[in-house]
């Protein structure tokens, strides 16, 4: 059975749906043939080694997307080829975007990074288990050292249950399990709380505020919290592997912690965010953050927690900036973030000094190791050009 599955995957790769024709509203320059060939070799390797059904990729340099490609099948049963407008769940890569929205409010003077979060919760909400003498700060929230638990709270999209409202969820679940700065615990709850904090500071519904202040200025026209019929038509099927190594579709999920990453989008939209970070918080004529705030977000915040991130990313210089994974490689600043829910894995990575980056979306299950390897090699190839 494993051989049959590998054969199907190889057939998908032979299709090799490379999207080079520019979209009318998003022109993409074509790289020279050697660069394209080298990148595609690495993509093929990652898809075969990771048993990934489909993948879309965008390469960024300076203020431009310099190349996009799409490979394999977004739907194995229907043999639907992936294209760069295929929609995937972007997962926790959205955390870096939500952080930018929150930091924009900091720049407006709404709070400071080392302020206690409890001062901004509003009436009727508190963090159970928090020590008032050792409060959780915004910096703690954005570096996974707040003491808040991971949490997820899955609900099948077509199931009989739905996630609680943001208010009800936090009232029931918000609690600290350890004091801040005791250890690093990846916390989806912390980023759900960020959505509430944005609402408290702005008086606006979180999703609408993100749309207006982030998605719209960055021309992220295909990134959504709620799937519309037009987006649904382009959705990649999420796949996992069974015990025999065969791809099986896995249920689409909602989650109690939806602000932490239950967001759908395309690889070109992901690339727009990378461009913004690589250009000091600016996308075209729209400034999202100041250069100093972006610099702070890419600075490792806690030296005592330095070391490899997920799947060893970053090595001994790795650590959390403000949400971003950050490290120094060869003296240069590298940043990244992954995203993963069952049946999807996403990855963003950039070199802040060379202003190059890569965005990857896939319907591979827990494919972090392969996307990290691919993106690291792709940045090396771009740097050599």
N, C-alpha and C positions, 0 to 999 in steps of 0.2 A: 504493500500500500504506500509506503514511503516513496518508492521509486515512481509510482504513478503520480503522486503528488508533485515530486520534483519535475517530472516530465511536463505536467501542466504548467508549472511555474516557468520552466524554460521556454515553453511555447509562448507564454505571455511576454517573456523578455525578448523573444525573437520579433514579436510585433513591434516592440521598441518605439513606442509612440513619442517621438521627440518633437516637442512643440517649439518651433523656431519662428513661425510666422507671427509677427507682432499683432497683438490686439489693437483695434482701432483707437481705443482710448488709453492704451498703455504701451507705447512703442518700446521694443526691446532690441538692443543692438546685438548682432551676431558676433561671437568671438571668432578668432582665427581657428582654422581646423585643428591644429595641434592641441590647443587648449580644450576645445570641445571633446576631442578624442580622449584626452587624458582624464577629463572629468567623467565621461561616460564609462570608461573602464572601471573607475572607482565605484560608480553607481551600480554597475552590473555586479561587481563583487559583493557589495553590501546587500543587494537584493537576494542574491543566491545564498550567501552565508547566513543571512537573517531570515530566509524564507518569507520574504515580504511580497505581498501580492501586487501592490502598486506604490508609486512614490512620485511626488512632484518636487521640483528643486528650483530655487532661484539664487543666482549669484549677484552680489551687490559690490559695486566699487564707487566710492565717493557718493555722489548724489543720484546714481543711476542703477537700475537693474540692467546688468550687462548680458544676462542670458537666463533663459528658463527652459526647463525640460520636464516631460512627463513620461512615465514608464509603467508597463504592466497593465493589469486590469483593475479598475475600481469595483467591478462586479464580476467575479469569476464565473458564476452561473450563466450570466447573460453575455459574458466575454465583452464587457464594455471597456474600451480602452480609456485609461486615465488621460486627462488633458490638464493644462495648467489652470483651467477654471473649475476643475473638480473640487468639491467642497469636502473638507475633513474636519473632525473635531480637533481643535488646536490645543486643548487641555491647558496645562499649567504654564505654557508660554504666555497665556493671558495674564498671569500674575504680574509679569513685568509691566504690562500695559496698565493694569489697575493701579499699580504702584505709581506710574507716571501721573495718572489722574489725581491721586492723593497728594503727590509732591507738588503738583500745580497749585493745590490749595495751600500748601505750606508757603509757596512763593507769594501767595496773596496775604500772608500774615495770619492765616487761620490757626496755625499751631507751629510748634517747633519739634524737631525730631526727638528730643529728650524729655518732652512733656509727658506726664502720665496720661495714658489713654482714658482712664476712668473719668477724667475731668470733662470729656467730650461725648460721653455716652448718651446724655439726655435722660429724661425722667423714665423710670420704670425698668432700667437695665443696669445690671452690675456684673462684675466678673467674680463669680463665686470662688472662694479659695485664695483670692489675691491678698497679699499682705500690704496694707496701706503704707507701711514703712519701707517696703521694697516694691514699688508699683511697676507695672508693665508700661513701657514707653512705646512710642511709635517706632523707634529704632529697633526695639526688641521684636515688635510685630513683623517688621520687614526683613528680619534676619533669622527667623525661626528659632529664636532663643527666648520666646515669651513665656514658655511653660504651658501654653495652650496645646491641647492634643491635636492629633492629625485629623481624625474624623472624615467621613464621606457621606454616609446615608444614602445608599443607592436606591433608586426607583426605576423600574422598567418603563420606558417611554409609553409602551402600549399596555402597561399593567393597570391594576385597579387602584393603585395608590399614587399620590403625587407629593412632592416636597412641601414642607410647611412654608408659610410665608417667612421672609427674612426676619421679621420681628418675633414671630412665634418660635422659630428655630433658636435664635440667640437667647431668648428668655428661658428656654428649657435647657439648652446645652452649654451655654457659655460658662466656662470654668477653667481655672488654672490648676494643673496637676502638679507642677513643681514651681519653685521660684524662678524668676527670669535669670538668664545667664548661667543656669546650672548645667544645661546641655543643649545640643541642637536636636530639635524634634520637628520634622517637616510638618507644618500645620496648615491644613486647608481651612480650619476654623478661623485662624488669624486673618486670612484673606476674605473670609465671609464677613468678619467684623469690620474690615476695611470698607466694604460696601455700605454698611450701616453708618460708619463714620462720615463717609462722603455725603450720605443723605442728611445726616444731622447738620453738617457744616454748610450745605448748599440749600437745604429745603426742597431738593429735587429728588425725583425717583432715580435710583442709581443707573439703571439701564439707559434712561433718556439722557442723563447727564453725560455718561460715557459716550453715547452716540454723538452728542452735540460737541463735546469738548475734545474728543479723541478720534473716533472713527471718521467723522466728517472731515476734519482738517487734514487727516492723513490719507484721505481718499480711499479708505478701506470700505469699499462699496459692497463687498461680499462677505463681511464679517458680522455675525448676528448672534444674539442670545437665543432668540426664538426662530426656529426654522420656518420660513415661508414656503409656499408651494414652489416658487421659482428656485429657491435654494434646495429644496428637497429633491428636485429633479436631477440635481448634480451631485448628490451625496454619494460618497464612497461607502460601500458596505464594510462594517467592521468585522475583521476575522481574527480568530484565535486558532491554535493548533490542537487537534485531539491527540490521544495517546499514541496514534500511529503516524503522527506528523502530517496529517491532512488538514487543510484549511476548512474550518467550519464557521459559518456566520455566528456572531455572538450578539446578545441583545443590546439594543441601544439603551443608554441609561440617562436618566436625570439624576440629580443629587441634591441633598439638603444644602450642601456647600457650593451651590451652583456658581456664585461669584468667583470661586477659586479656579474655575477653568471649564465649565460647561458652556463653551463658546465654539461656534463653527466659523470656518473661514477658508480662504484660498492662499496659495503660496505667494502670490504677488502681493496680496494684502500684508502678509507676514513680512515680506521684503520692505514694504513701505515703513514699517516700524523699525526695522534694522537701519534703514537709511537715516531715519530720525535720530537714532542713538549715535550712529557714526558721524553725524554732522552736528553734534553738540546740542541736540534737542530741537533741531529745526528740520521741517519737511517743506521743501519749496519755499513759499513765502510765509508759511505758518510756523510760528515758534510755539512749541509745546512746553518746553522746559528751558531754563537758562543753562548755559554751558557749565556753570559751577555746580548746579544740581545734578546734571548728568555725570560730571566728574566724581561727585560724591557717591552716586549710585554704583559706580564702577570700582570704587575703592573698597578693599577688604576691610570690614568693620571690626572684626574681633580676632586679634592675632592668636589668642588662646585656643581658637577653634580652627586654626589653619591646617590644611591637609586635603587629601583627595576628596572630591565630591562624588556624585553618583557614578558608578562604574569606573572609578578612578580618575575622572576628569579633573584636570588642573594640577595633579601631582601635589607636591609638598607646599606649593605656593597657593593652592586653591583655598576658597572660602567664599562666604556670602558677602557681596556688596549689599546694596539696598535691593533685595530680591534677586538680582543677577548673581549667577555664579561668576567668580572672577579669579584670575590667576595671572602670573607673569611667565611667559615662555620666551627664552632668548632675550630677556629684557623688555619685551613688548607686552602690552596689556591685552589680554584675551578675556572675553566675556561670553556667557552662554546661558541657556535655560532649556530644559526639556519640557515636554508635555505628554501625558499618558493617561488614557482610560482604556478599559477593555476594548481591544480591536483597533486602537489608533496609537501611533507614537509620532510626536513632532519634535523638532529641534531647531534652535536658533543659535548661531555662533558668529562672533565678530572679532576682528583685530582692530582695536580702537586707534592704534598708532598708524597703521597702514590704511585704515578706513575701507576695509574689505569685509565681506560677510557672506553667510550662506543661510538660507531658510529651507527646511525640509518638512514636508507633511507626508504621512504614510498611513495605510491601513494595515500595518504590521503590528503584532501584539508584543508589547514589552521589548521593542527593538532598539532600546537606548544604546546599547553597546555598539551596534552596527552603524547607527546614525552618528554617534560621536566619532567613530573612526572615520567615516566618510567625510564629515564636515571638517575634521582636523586636516585630513589629507587635501581636501578641496582648498582650504585656506593656504596651505603650503604651495599648491599649484598656482593659485592666484598671485601669491607673493613673488613667485618666480617670473611672472610675466613682465 
